[in-house]
């Protein structure tokens, strides 16, 4: 005799469906949060990378003589990719400690931030030395 299903055994109960939907909604919420965090971190790392490249370019311009070497600090803006970065350059005399005499060099410190957000949005620093 074939097995006949009763009406009670034909499907899921309302409670089972609600539990399954709750589990699914928690899992989807976690997935959306993870995706949003990943996108935010990717954008931040892109900003930092481009700011570092811009800082290295500024250092190279000073090292090759394309920018004038002056004491103290100077500020400005530079564009790298789709971003505008504000920068501050500090120059100071630097004498290395060594057992034999070395000429004094200039130390250059460049600090970069997103121009639209101000100095609180610092993204990179770069340092280098200039020979006399």
N, CA, C and O atoms as a Tinker XYZ file with bonds, in Angstrom:
   528  protein
     1  N      0.836000   -1.167000    0.000000    73     2
     2  CA     0.000000    0.000000    0.000000    64     1     3
     3  C      0.892000    1.245000    0.000000    63     2     4     5
     4  O      1.749000    1.385000    0.873000    81     3
     5  N      0.710000    2.124000   -0.937000    73     3     6
     6  CA     1.541000    3.325000   -1.011000    64     5     7
     7  C      1.315000    4.211000    0.209000    63     6     8     9
     8  O      0.247000    4.244000    0.821000    81     7
     9  N      2.405000    4.935000    0.524000    73     7    10
    10  CA     2.359000    5.830000    1.678000    64     9    11
    11  C      1.611000    7.088000    1.287000    63    10    12    13
    12  O      1.964000    7.728000    0.296000    81    11
    13  N      0.626000    7.444000    2.009000    73    11    14
    14  CA    -0.138000    8.658000    1.767000    64    13    15
    15  C      0.275000    9.708000    2.787000    63    14    16    17
    16  O      0.285000    9.453000    3.991000    81    15
    17  N      0.609000   10.873000    2.296000    73    15    18
    18  CA     1.021000   11.957000    3.196000    64    17    19
    19  C     -0.205000   12.673000    3.719000    63    18    20    21
    20  O     -1.149000   12.947000    2.978000    81    19
    21  N     -0.177000   12.959000    4.949000    73    19    22
    22  CA    -1.280000   13.731000    5.508000    64    21    23
    23  C     -1.007000   15.197000    5.285000    63    22    24    25
    24  O      0.112000   15.587000    4.949000    81    23
    25  N     -1.984000   15.972000    5.463000    73    23    26
    26  CA    -1.870000   17.413000    5.247000    64    25    27
    27  C     -0.838000   18.023000    6.189000    63    26    28    29
    28  O     -0.150000   18.972000    5.813000    81    27
    29  N     -0.722000   17.507000    7.381000    73    27    30
    30  CA     0.209000   18.022000    8.381000    64    29    31
    31  C      1.670000   17.786000    7.966000    63    30    32    33
    32  O      2.534000   18.567000    8.365000    81    31
    33  N      1.976000   16.766000    7.200000    73    31    34
    34  CA     3.340000   16.439000    6.787000    64    33    35
    35  C      3.707000   17.035000    5.429000    63    34    36    37
    36  O      4.807000   16.784000    4.936000    81    35
    37  N      2.838000   17.801000    4.823000    73    35    38
    38  CA     3.039000   18.253000    3.456000    64    37    39
    39  C      4.048000   19.382000    3.305000    63    38    40    41
    40  O      4.563000   19.548000    2.200000    81    39
    41  N      4.375000   20.174000    4.330000    73    39    42
    42  CA     5.282000   21.298000    4.143000    64    41    43
    43  C      5.909000   21.741000    5.449000    63    42    44    45
    44  O      5.860000   21.037000    6.458000    81    43
    45  N      6.507000   22.938000    5.408000    73    43    46
    46  CA     7.148000   23.512000    6.580000    64    45    47
    47  C      6.116000   24.252000    7.420000    63    46    48    49
    48  O      5.108000   24.744000    6.911000    81    47
    49  N      6.388000   24.316000    8.698000    73    47    50
    50  CA     5.514000   25.099000    9.566000    64    49    51
    51  C      5.922000   26.559000    9.474000    63    50    52    53
    52  O      7.008000   26.876000    8.989000    81    51
    53  N      5.072000   27.427000    9.927000    73    51    54
    54  CA     5.359000   28.860000    9.914000    64    53    55
    55  C      6.588000   29.162000   10.768000    63    54    56    57
    56  O      7.405000   30.004000   10.394000    81    55
    57  N      6.727000   28.508000   11.875000    73    55    58
    58  CA     7.880000   28.722000   12.756000    64    57    59
    59  C      9.181000   28.332000   12.059000    63    58    60    61
    60  O     10.174000   29.050000   12.180000    81    59
    61  N      9.201000   27.239000   11.349000    73    59    62
    62  CA    10.400000   26.818000   10.627000    64    61    63
    63  C     10.782000   27.820000    9.541000    63    62    64    65
    64  O     11.963000   28.105000    9.341000    81    63
    65  N      9.799000   28.343000    8.852000    73    63    66
    66  CA    10.051000   29.340000    7.807000    64    65    67
    67  C     10.609000   30.617000    8.422000    63    66    68    69
    68  O     11.542000   31.204000    7.874000    81    67
    69  N     10.055000   31.061000    9.554000    73    67    70
    70  CA    10.539000   32.277000   10.211000    64    69    71
    71  C     11.976000   32.107000   10.715000    63    70    72    73
    72  O     12.783000   33.029000   10.596000    81    71
    73  N     12.296000   30.963000   11.267000    73    71    74
    74  CA    13.670000   30.709000   11.719000    64    73    75
    75  C     14.626000   30.720000   10.527000    63    74    76    77
    76  O     15.704000   31.307000   10.618000    81    75
    77  N     14.265000   30.098000    9.434000    73    75    78
    78  CA    15.115000   30.079000    8.237000    64    77    79
    79  C     15.322000   31.493000    7.689000    63    78    80    81
    80  O     16.436000   31.838000    7.298000    81    79
    81  N     14.277000   32.311000    7.653000    73    79    82
    82  CA    14.396000   33.685000    7.171000    64    81    83
    83  C     15.264000   34.533000    8.097000    63    82    84    85
    84  O     16.012000   35.392000    7.631000    81    83
    85  N     15.169000   34.299000    9.389000    73    83    86
    86  CA    16.008000   35.035000   10.342000    64    85    87
    87  C     17.477000   34.697000   10.131000    63    86    88    89
    88  O     18.319000   35.594000   10.104000    81    87
    89  N     17.788000   33.442000    9.985000    73    87    90
    90  CA    19.177000   33.020000    9.743000    64    89    91
    91  C     19.686000   33.605000    8.432000    63    90    92    93
    92  O     20.817000   34.086000    8.362000    81    91
    93  N     18.863000   33.566000    7.402000    73    91    94
    94  CA    19.256000   34.120000    6.105000    64    93    95
    95  C     19.490000   35.624000    6.191000    63    94    96    97
    96  O     20.448000   36.131000    5.607000    81    95
    97  N     18.628000   36.347000    6.912000    73    95    98
    98  CA    18.790000   37.800000    7.006000    64    97    99
    99  C     20.051000   38.171000    7.782000    63    98   100   101
   100  O     20.718000   39.140000    7.421000    81    99
   101  N     20.397000   37.438000    8.826000    73    99   102
   102  CA    21.628000   37.710000    9.571000    64   101   103
   103  C     22.846000   37.449000    8.682000    63   102   104   105
   104  O     23.793000   38.236000    8.679000    81   103
   105  N     22.823000   36.365000    7.943000    73   103   106
   106  CA    23.947000   36.046000    7.053000    64   105   107
   107  C     24.100000   37.100000    5.957000    63   106   108   109
   108  O     25.222000   37.497000    5.643000    81   107
   109  N     23.005000   37.554000    5.375000    73   107   110
   110  CA    23.081000   38.577000    4.321000    64   109   111
   111  C     23.549000   39.918000    4.874000    63   110   112   113
   112  O     24.307000   40.626000    4.211000    81   111
   113  N     23.108000   40.275000    6.079000    73   111   114
   114  CA    23.565000   41.529000    6.690000    64   113   115
   115  C     25.075000   41.491000    6.925000    63   114   116   117
   116  O     25.766000   42.481000    6.683000    81   115
   117  N     25.585000   40.361000    7.393000    73   115   118
   118  CA    27.034000   40.229000    7.599000    64   117   119
   119  C     27.783000   40.320000    6.271000    63   118   120   121
   120  O     28.860000   40.913000    6.209000    81   119
   121  N     27.233000   39.748000    5.230000    73   119   122
   122  CA    27.855000   39.799000    3.910000    64   121   123
   123  C     27.895000   41.227000    3.367000    63   122   124   125
   124  O     28.905000   41.641000    2.798000    81   123
   125  N     26.822000   41.974000    3.534000    73   123   126
   126  CA    26.771000   43.365000    3.062000    64   125   127
   127  C     27.768000   44.219000    3.840000    63   126   128   129
   128  O     28.462000   45.047000    3.250000    81   127
   129  N     27.849000   44.028000    5.160000    73   127   130
   130  CA    28.806000   44.797000    5.967000    64   129   131
   131  C     30.236000   44.487000    5.544000    63   130   132   133
   132  O     31.058000   45.397000    5.432000    81   131
   133  N     30.539000   43.226000    5.310000    73   131   134
   134  CA    31.881000   42.847000    4.873000    64   133   135
   135  C     32.227000   43.487000    3.529000    63   134   136   137
   136  O     33.344000   43.969000    3.340000    81   135
   137  N     31.279000   43.493000    2.603000    73   135   138
   138  CA    31.513000   44.121000    1.306000    64   137   139
   139  C     31.742000   45.618000    1.423000    63   138   140   141
   140  O     32.610000   46.167000    0.745000    81   139
   141  N     30.970000   46.286000    2.282000    73   139   142
   142  CA    31.134000   47.728000    2.472000    64   141   143
   143  C     32.487000   48.039000    3.114000    63   142   144   145
   144  O     33.161000   48.986000    2.709000    81   143
   145  N     32.886000   47.250000    4.110000    73   143   146
   146  CA    34.194000   47.455000    4.739000    64   145   147
   147  C     35.324000   47.252000    3.736000    63   146   148   149
   148  O     36.300000   48.002000    3.736000    81   147
   149  N     35.192000   46.247000    2.889000    73   147   150
   150  CA    36.216000   45.987000    1.871000    64   149   151
   151  C     36.328000   47.162000    0.898000    63   150   152   153
   152  O     37.434000   47.581000    0.556000    81   151
   153  N     35.200000   47.688000    0.458000    73   151   154
   154  CA    35.219000   48.825000   -0.473000    64   153   155
   155  C     35.844000   50.054000    0.180000    63   154   156   157
   156  O     36.627000   50.760000   -0.456000    81   155
   157  N     35.508000   50.316000    1.444000    73   155   158
   158  CA    36.066000   51.470000    2.156000    64   157   159
   159  C     37.580000   51.309000    2.333000    63   158   160   161
   160  O     38.323000   52.270000    2.134000    81   159
   161  N     38.047000   50.116000    2.703000    73   159   162
   162  CA    39.476000   49.886000    2.869000    64   161   163
   163  C     40.232000   50.002000    1.547000    63   162   164   165
   164  O     41.350000   50.517000    1.508000    81   163
   165  N     39.624000   49.528000    0.477000    73   163   166
   166  CA    40.260000   49.632000   -0.839000    64   165   167
   167  C     40.439000   51.089000   -1.241000    63   166   168   169
   168  O     41.493000   51.461000   -1.757000    81   167
   169  N     39.427000   51.917000   -1.014000    73   167   170
   170  CA    39.533000   53.344000   -1.341000    64   169   171
   171  C     40.603000   54.023000   -0.489000    63   170   172   173
   172  O     41.374000   54.837000   -0.997000    81   171
   173  N     40.652000   53.693000    0.802000    73   171   174
   174  CA    41.647000   54.282000    1.695000    64   173   175
   175  C     43.064000   53.899000    1.262000    63   174   176   177
   176  O     43.952000   54.752000    1.234000    81   175
   177  N     43.280000   52.638000    0.927000    73   175   178
   178  CA    44.609000   52.207000    0.493000    64   177   179
   179  C     45.005000   52.839000   -0.838000    63   178   180   181
   180  O     46.182000   53.118000   -1.070000    81   179
   181  N     44.032000   53.064000   -1.705000    73   179   182
   182  CA    44.322000   53.747000   -2.966000    64   181   183
   183  C     44.763000   55.186000   -2.697000    63   182   184   185
   184  O     45.722000   55.668000   -3.300000    81   183
   185  N     44.058000   55.873000   -1.789000    73   183   186
   186  CA    44.438000   57.242000   -1.434000    64   185   187
   187  C     45.848000   57.278000   -0.851000    63   186   188   189
   188  O     46.646000   58.144000   -1.208000    81   187
   189  N     46.154000   56.343000    0.042000    73   187   190
   190  CA    47.481000   56.315000    0.662000    64   189   191
   191  C     48.570000   56.030000   -0.364000    63   190   192   193
   192  O     49.632000   56.653000   -0.329000    81   191
   193  N     48.321000   55.106000   -1.267000    73   191   194
   194  CA    49.314000   54.771000   -2.283000    64   193   195
   195  C     49.598000   55.963000   -3.186000    63   194   196   197
   196  O     50.757000   56.283000   -3.450000    81   195
   197  N     48.545000   56.620000   -3.659000    73   195   198
   198  CA    48.743000   57.771000   -4.544000    64   197   199
   199  C     49.385000   58.940000   -3.802000    63   198   200   201
   200  O     50.178000   59.678000   -4.387000    81   199
   201  N     49.051000   59.119000   -2.516000    73   199   202
   202  CA    49.696000   60.175000   -1.727000    64   201   203
   203  C     51.186000   59.886000   -1.562000    63   202   204   205
   204  O     52.009000   60.798000   -1.645000    81   203
   205  N     51.530000   58.637000   -1.331000    73   203   206
   206  CA    52.946000   58.271000   -1.201000    64   205   207
   207  C     53.692000   58.520000   -2.505000    63   206   208   209
   208  O     54.813000   59.029000   -2.497000    81   207
   209  N     53.077000   58.164000   -3.610000    73   207   210
   210  CA    53.713000   58.425000   -4.910000    64   209   211
   211  C     53.899000   59.927000   -5.129000    63   210   212   213
   212  O     54.943000   60.358000   -5.618000    81   211
   213  N     52.895000   60.719000   -4.769000    73   211   214
   214  CA    53.010000   62.170000   -4.915000    64   213   215
   215  C     54.142000   62.706000   -4.041000    63   214   216   217
   216  O     54.884000   63.592000   -4.466000    81   215
   217  N     54.278000   62.180000   -2.830000    73   215   218
   218  CA    55.367000   62.595000   -1.949000    64   217   219
   219  C     56.726000   62.230000   -2.517000    63   218   220   221
   220  O     57.663000   63.025000   -2.448000    81   219
   221  N     56.840000   61.032000   -3.077000    73   219   222
   222  CA    58.099000   60.626000   -3.697000    64   221   223
   223  C     58.427000   61.511000   -4.905000    63   222   224   225
   224  O     59.591000   61.833000   -5.141000    81   223
   225  N     57.408000   61.901000   -5.662000    73   223   226
   226  CA    57.634000   62.808000   -6.792000    64   225   227
   227  C     58.151000   64.159000   -6.312000    63   226   228   229
   228  O     59.067000   64.724000   -6.911000    81   227
   229  N     57.563000   64.680000   -5.227000    73   227   230
   230  CA    58.037000   65.958000   -4.685000    64   229   231
   231  C     59.490000   65.853000   -4.229000    63   230   232   233
   232  O     60.295000   66.740000   -4.512000    81   231
   233  N     59.825000   64.783000   -3.532000    73   231   234
   234  CA    61.216000   64.591000   -3.111000    64   233   235
   235  C     62.157000   64.556000   -4.312000    63   234   236   237
   236  O     63.227000   65.162000   -4.283000    81   235
   237  N     61.764000   63.859000   -5.348000    73   235   238
   238  CA    62.588000   63.770000   -6.552000    64   237   239
   239  C     62.758000   65.135000   -7.201000    63   238   240   241
   240  O     63.841000   65.458000   -7.689000    81   239
   241  N     61.706000   65.935000   -7.211000    73   239   242
   242  CA    61.820000   67.288000   -7.782000    64   241   243
   243  C     62.825000   68.129000   -7.005000    63   242   244   245
   244  O     63.574000   68.898000   -7.607000    81   243
   245  N     62.856000   68.000000   -5.682000    73   243   246
   246  CA    63.860000   68.721000   -4.892000    64   245   247
   247  C     65.258000   68.152000   -5.152000    63   246   248   249
   248  O     66.214000   68.916000   -5.284000    81   247
   249  N     65.388000   66.849000   -5.227000    73   247   250
   250  CA    66.697000   66.223000   -5.421000    64   249   251
   251  C     67.289000   66.528000   -6.787000    63   250   252   253
   252  O     68.510000   66.592000   -6.930000    81   251
   253  N     66.443000   66.717000   -7.795000    73   251   254
   254  CA    66.948000   67.003000   -9.144000    64   253   255
   255  C     67.070000   68.492000   -9.425000    63   254   256   257
   256  O     67.513000   68.877000  -10.507000    81   255
   257  N     66.687000   69.338000   -8.474000    73   255   258
   258  CA    66.793000   70.776000   -8.661000    64   257   259
   259  C     65.613000   71.400000   -9.376000    63   258   260   261
   260  O     65.672000   72.578000   -9.729000    81   259
   261  N     64.555000   70.664000   -9.600000    73   259   262
   262  CA    63.375000   71.221000  -10.263000    64   261   263
   263  C     62.598000   72.164000   -9.331000    63   262   264   265
   264  O     61.842000   73.015000   -9.797000    81   263
   265  N     62.785000   72.010000   -8.040000    73   263   266
   266  CA    62.192000   72.907000   -7.041000    64   265   267
   267  C     63.317000   73.529000   -6.235000    63   266   268   269
   268  O     64.325000   72.881000   -5.954000    81   267
   269  N     63.139000   74.782000   -5.868000    73   267   270
   270  CA    64.169000   75.503000   -5.123000    64   269   271
   271  C     64.249000   74.994000   -3.689000    63   270   272   273
   272  O     63.232000   74.755000   -3.038000    81   271
   273  N     65.476000   74.835000   -3.215000    73   271   274
   274  CA    65.718000   74.386000   -1.849000    64   273   275
   275  C     65.812000   75.618000   -0.957000    63   274   276   277
   276  O     66.715000   76.437000   -1.129000    81   275
   277  N     64.902000   75.754000   -0.018000    73   275   278
   278  CA    64.897000   76.878000    0.914000    64   277   279
   279  C     64.678000   76.349000    2.322000    63   278   280   281
   280  O     64.066000   75.299000    2.517000    81   279
   281  N     65.184000   77.085000    3.295000    73   279   282
   282  CA    65.013000   76.695000    4.698000    64   281   283
   283  C     63.557000   76.865000    5.116000    63   282   284   285
   284  O     62.799000   77.624000    4.511000    81   283
   285  N     63.192000   76.140000    6.161000    73   283   286
   286  CA    61.846000   76.283000    6.709000    64   285   287
   287  C     60.848000   75.408000    5.981000    63   286   288   289
   288  O     61.196000   74.407000    5.355000    81   287
   289  N     59.602000   75.817000    6.084000    73   287   290
   290  CA    58.533000   75.019000    5.498000    64   289   291
   291  C     57.826000   75.730000    4.364000    63   290   292   293
   292  O     57.866000   76.955000    4.251000    81   291
   293  N     57.196000   74.960000    3.548000    73   291   294
   294  CA    56.362000   75.500000    2.477000    64   293   295
   295  C     55.198000   74.565000    2.265000    63   294   296   297
   296  O     55.304000   73.365000    2.517000    81   295
   297  N     54.087000   75.105000    1.802000    73   295   298
   298  CA    52.888000   74.309000    1.569000    64   297   299
   299  C     52.446000   74.489000    0.129000    63   298   300   301
   300  O     52.893000   75.406000   -0.561000    81   299
   301  N     51.573000   73.616000   -0.312000    73   299   302
   302  CA    51.041000   73.695000   -1.662000    64   301   303
   303  C     50.087000   72.548000   -1.916000    63   302   304   305
   304  O     49.682000   71.832000   -1.000000    81   303
   305  N     49.742000   72.395000   -3.171000    73   303   306
   306  CA    48.872000   71.296000   -3.583000    64   305   307
   307  C     49.491000   70.596000   -4.780000    63   306   308   309
   308  O     50.186000   71.203000   -5.595000    81   307
   309  N     49.220000   69.309000   -4.860000    73   307   310
   310  CA    49.702000   68.502000   -5.967000    64   309   311
   311  C     48.592000   67.513000   -6.334000    63   310   312   313
   312  O     47.835000   67.075000   -5.469000    81   311
   313  N     48.503000   67.169000   -7.610000    73   311   314
   314  CA    47.485000   66.232000   -8.081000    64   313   315
   315  C     48.159000   64.920000   -8.459000    63   314   316   317
   316  O     49.205000   64.893000   -9.108000    81   315
   317  N     47.523000   63.835000   -8.030000    73   315   318
   318  CA    48.002000   62.505000   -8.408000    64   317   319
   319  C     46.763000   61.661000   -8.656000    63   318   320   321
   320  O     45.964000   61.425000   -7.750000    81   319
   321  N     46.615000   61.210000   -9.897000    73   319   322
   322  CA    45.415000   60.455000  -10.239000    64   321   323
   323  C     44.189000   61.343000  -10.081000    63   322   324   325
   324  O     44.222000   62.510000  -10.473000    81   323
   325  N     43.124000   60.821000   -9.523000    73   323   326
   326  CA    41.909000   61.627000   -9.366000    64   325   327
   327  C     41.909000   62.484000   -8.101000    63   326   328   329
   328  O     40.912000   63.151000   -7.824000    81   327
   329  N     42.993000   62.486000   -7.329000    73   327   330
   330  CA    43.008000   63.166000   -6.029000    64   329   331
   331  C     43.871000   64.418000   -6.058000    63   330   332   333
   332  O     44.871000   64.494000   -6.772000    81   331
   333  N     43.455000   65.399000   -5.260000    73   331   334
   334  CA    44.262000   66.584000   -4.986000    64   333   335
   335  C     44.768000   66.453000   -3.561000    63   334   336   337
   336  O     43.984000   66.264000   -2.630000    81   335
   337  N     46.084000   66.553000   -3.393000    73   335   338
   338  CA    46.688000   66.440000   -2.074000    64   337   339
   339  C     47.308000   67.769000   -1.682000    63   338   340   341
   340  O     48.015000   68.396000   -2.471000    81   339
   341  N     47.035000   68.192000   -0.452000    73   339   342
   342  CA    47.771000   69.301000    0.114000    64   341   343
   343  C     49.067000   68.747000    0.671000    63   342   344   345
   344  O     49.117000   67.602000    1.119000    81   343
   345  N     50.127000   69.562000    0.644000    73   343   346
   346  CA    51.386000   69.075000    1.193000    64   345   347
   347  C     52.083000   70.165000    1.976000    63   346   348   349
   348  O     51.853000   71.356000    1.764000    81   347
   349  N     52.934000   69.735000    2.881000    73   347   350
   350  CA    53.796000   70.628000    3.648000    64   349   351
   351  C     55.198000   70.032000    3.600000    63   350   352   353
   352  O     55.398000   68.852000    3.885000    81   351
   353  N     56.155000   70.865000    3.237000    73   351   354
   354  CA    57.549000   70.435000    3.137000    64   353   355
   355  C     58.341000   71.151000    4.230000    63   354   356   357
   356  O     58.296000   72.377000    4.332000    81   355
   357  N     59.054000   70.395000    5.033000    73   355   358
   358  CA    59.947000   70.937000    6.053000    64   357   359
   359  C     61.371000   70.557000    5.691000    63   358   360   361
   360  O     61.667000   69.388000    5.440000    81   359
   361  N     62.254000   71.554000    5.665000    73   359   362
   362  CA    63.674000   71.294000    5.387000    64   361   363
   363  C     64.484000   71.688000    6.594000    63   362   364   365
   364  O     64.220000   72.703000    7.240000    81   363
   365  N     65.475000   70.869000    6.890000    73   363   366
   366  CA    66.350000   71.170000    8.016000    64   365   367
   367  C     67.750000   70.657000    7.706000    63   366   368   369
   368  O     67.930000   69.753000    6.890000    81   367
   369  N     68.749000   71.257000    8.380000    73   367   370
   370  CA    70.123000   70.776000    8.229000    64   369   371
   371  C     70.259000   69.443000    8.936000    63   370   372   373
   372  O     69.649000   69.214000    9.980000    81   371
   373  N     71.061000   68.572000    8.361000    73   371   374
   374  CA    71.274000   67.252000    8.948000    64   373   375
   375  C     72.749000   66.918000    8.840000    63   374   376   377
   376  O     73.340000   67.001000    7.763000    81   375
   377  N     73.336000   66.542000    9.961000    73   375   378
   378  CA    74.728000   66.104000    9.981000    64   377   379
   379  C     74.758000   64.690000   10.539000    63   378   380   381
   380  O     74.317000   64.449000   11.662000    81   379
   381  N     75.269000   63.777000    9.766000    73   379   382
   382  CA    75.337000   62.375000   10.191000    64   381   383
   383  C     76.461000   62.193000   11.200000    63   382   384   385
   384  O     77.514000   62.822000   11.093000    81   383
   385  N     76.231000   61.337000   12.168000    73   383   386
   386  CA    77.275000   60.992000   13.147000    64   385   387
   387  C     78.122000   59.864000   12.557000    63   386   388   389
   388  O     77.627000   58.764000   12.314000    81   387
   389  N     79.387000   60.149000   12.336000    73   387   390
   390  CA    80.268000   59.127000   11.773000    64   389   391
   391  C     81.687000   59.368000   12.268000    63   390   392   393
   392  O     82.005000   60.473000   12.709000    81   391
   393  N     82.547000   58.350000   12.203000    73   391   394
   394  CA    83.937000   58.514000   12.659000    64   393   395
   395  C     84.782000   59.375000   11.720000    63   394   396   397
   396  O     85.875000   59.796000   12.096000    81   395
   397  N     84.306000   59.639000   10.526000    73   395   398
   398  CA    85.039000   60.493000    9.593000    64   397   399
   399  C     84.126000   61.635000    9.155000    63   398   400   401
   400  O     82.903000   61.502000    9.201000    81   399
   401  N     84.698000   62.736000    8.739000    73   399   402
   402  CA    83.872000   63.915000    8.424000    64   401   403
   403  C     83.011000   63.711000    7.172000    63   402   404   405
   404  O     83.479000   63.220000    6.146000    81   403
   405  N     81.758000   64.098000    7.288000    73   403   406
   406  CA    80.821000   64.069000    6.172000    64   405   407
   407  C     80.237000   65.456000    5.977000    63   406   408   409
   408  O     80.083000   66.198000    6.948000    81   407
   409  N     79.908000   65.823000    4.750000    73   407   410
   410  CA    79.312000   67.141000    4.544000    64   409   411
   411  C     77.890000   67.179000    5.107000    63   410   412   413
   412  O     77.198000   66.163000    5.167000    81   411
   413  N     77.487000   68.354000    5.508000    73   411   414
   414  CA    76.118000   68.532000    5.989000    64   413   415
   415  C     75.161000   68.418000    4.800000    63   414   416   417
   416  O     75.454000   68.901000    3.706000    81   415
   417  N     74.066000   67.802000    5.018000    73   415   418
   418  CA    73.046000   67.657000    3.981000    64   417   419
   419  C     71.739000   68.250000    4.501000    63   418   420   421
   420  O     71.618000   68.565000    5.685000    81   419
   421  N     70.788000   68.394000    3.629000    73   419   422
   422  CA    69.458000   68.868000    4.005000    64   421   423
   423  C     68.531000   67.664000    4.125000    63   422   424   425
   424  O     68.523000   66.784000    3.265000    81   423
   425  N     67.760000   67.636000    5.190000    73   423   426
   426  CA    66.721000   66.621000    5.349000    64   425   427
   427  C     65.407000   67.244000    4.903000    63   426   428   429
   428  O     65.066000   68.358000    5.303000    81   427
   429  N     64.670000   66.508000    4.064000    73   427   430
   430  CA    63.388000   66.983000    3.548000    64   429   431
   431  C     62.298000   66.031000    4.042000    63   430   432   433
   432  O     62.361000   64.824000    3.807000    81   431
   433  N     61.310000   66.584000    4.723000    73   431   434
   434  CA    60.154000   65.815000    5.192000    64   433   435
   435  C     58.903000   66.370000    4.510000    63   434   436   437
   436  O     58.601000   67.559000    4.612000    81   435
   437  N     58.184000   65.495000    3.819000    73   435   438
   438  CA    56.966000   65.886000    3.109000    64   437   439
   439  C     55.783000   65.178000    3.761000    63   438   440   441
   440  O     55.804000   63.963000    3.958000    81   439
   441  N     54.759000   65.950000    4.092000    73   439   442
   442  CA    53.531000   65.395000    4.678000    64   441   443
   443  C     52.395000   65.718000    3.721000    63   442   444   445
   444  O     52.260000   66.859000    3.281000    81   443
   445  N     51.568000   64.711000    3.393000    73   443   446
   446  CA    50.487000   64.905000    2.417000    64   445   447
   447  C     49.148000   64.510000    3.018000    63   446   448   449
   448  O     49.052000   63.579000    3.818000    81   447
   449  N     48.113000   65.246000    2.610000    73   447   450
   450  CA    46.748000   64.981000    3.061000    64   449   451
   451  C     45.787000   65.253000    1.912000    63   450   452   453
   452  O     46.147000   65.901000    0.930000    81   451
   453  N     44.566000   64.755000    2.042000    73   451   454
   454  CA    43.547000   65.033000    1.034000    64   453   455
   455  C     43.159000   66.500000    1.123000    63   454   456   457
   456  O     42.755000   66.972000    2.185000    81   455
   457  N     43.278000   67.218000    0.029000    73   455   458
   458  CA    43.060000   68.664000    0.040000    64   457   459
   459  C     41.627000   69.027000    0.437000    63   458   460   461
   460  O     41.409000   70.033000    1.111000    81   459
   461  N     40.657000   68.221000    0.026000    73   459   462
   462  CA    39.263000   68.543000    0.313000    64   461   463
   463  C     38.927000   68.386000    1.790000    63   462   464   465
   464  O     38.025000   69.054000    2.295000    81   463
   465  N     39.643000   67.511000    2.486000    73   463   466
   466  CA    39.305000   67.204000    3.875000    64   465   467
   467  C     40.200000   67.893000    4.893000    63   466   468   469
   468  O     39.917000   67.830000    6.089000    81   467
   469  N     41.251000   68.535000    4.464000    73   467   470
   470  CA    42.124000   69.237000    5.391000    64   469   471
   471  C     43.217000   68.359000    5.964000    63   470   472   473
   472  O     43.323000   67.174000    5.647000    81   471
   473  N     44.039000   68.976000    6.827000    73   471   474
   474  CA    45.221000   68.297000    7.348000    64   473   475
   475  C     44.895000   67.116000    8.242000    63   474   476   477
   476  O     45.755000   66.266000    8.475000    81   475
   477  N     43.683000   67.043000    8.744000    73   475   478
   478  CA    43.308000   65.889000    9.567000    64   477   479
   479  C     43.228000   64.605000    8.748000    63   478   480   481
   480  O     43.274000   63.511000    9.311000    81   479
   481  N     43.109000   64.724000    7.443000    73   479   482
   482  CA    43.012000   63.558000    6.557000    64   481   483
   483  C     44.375000   63.222000    5.966000    63   482   484   485
   484  O     44.491000   62.965000    4.768000    81   483
   485  N     45.421000   63.223000    6.818000    73   483   486
   486  CA    46.768000   62.915000    6.338000    64   485   487
   487  C     46.806000   61.498000    5.793000    63   486   488   489
   488  O     46.259000   60.572000    6.390000    81   487
   489  N     47.462000   61.345000    4.649000    73   487   490
   490  CA    47.530000   60.041000    4.005000    64   489   491
   491  C     48.945000   59.492000    3.866000    63   490   492   493
   492  O     49.118000   58.280000    3.740000    81   491
   493  N     49.978000   60.368000    3.885000    73   491   494
   494  CA    51.320000   59.840000    3.698000    64   493   495
   495  C     52.363000   60.830000    4.181000    63   494   496   497
   496  O     52.103000   62.027000    4.302000    81   495
   497  N     53.546000   60.306000    4.453000    73   495   498
   498  CA    54.736000   61.113000    4.705000    64   497   499
   499  C     55.880000   60.510000    3.898000    63   498   500   501
   500  O     55.925000   59.305000    3.655000    81   499
   501  N     56.782000   61.360000    3.499000    73   499   502
   502  CA    57.955000   60.909000    2.759000    64   501   503
   503  C     59.147000   61.736000    3.225000    63   502   504   505
   504  O     59.016000   62.941000    3.445000    81   503
   505  N     60.285000   61.113000    3.376000    73   503   506
   506  CA    61.484000   61.797000    3.829000    64   505   507
   507  C     62.654000   61.443000    2.931000    63   506   508   509
   508  O     62.733000   60.342000    2.387000    81   507
   509  N     63.557000   62.395000    2.786000    73   507   510
   510  CA    64.737000   62.162000    1.978000    64   509   511
   511  C     65.815000   63.172000    2.322000    63   510   512   513
   512  O     65.626000   64.006000    3.208000    81   511
   513  N     66.943000   63.106000    1.630000    73   511   514
   514  CA    68.080000   63.977000    1.890000    64   513   515
   515  C     68.546000   64.596000    0.591000    63   514   516   517
   516  O     68.456000   63.992000   -0.477000    81   515
   517  N     69.057000   65.840000    0.709000    73   515   518
   518  CA    69.598000   66.554000   -0.434000    64   517   519
   519  C     71.075000   66.813000   -0.197000    63   518   520   521
   520  O     71.465000   67.296000    0.865000    81   519
   521  N     71.884000   66.495000   -1.175000    73   519   522
   522  CA    73.315000   66.775000   -1.069000    64   521   523
   523  C     73.549000   68.240000   -1.359000    63   522   524   525
   524  O     72.773000   68.862000   -2.085000    81   523
   525  N     74.628000   68.808000   -0.791000    73   523   526
   526  CA    74.899000   70.247000   -1.015000    64   525   527
   527  C     75.293000   70.526000   -2.449000    63   526   528
   528  O     75.553000   71.675000   -2.805000    81   527
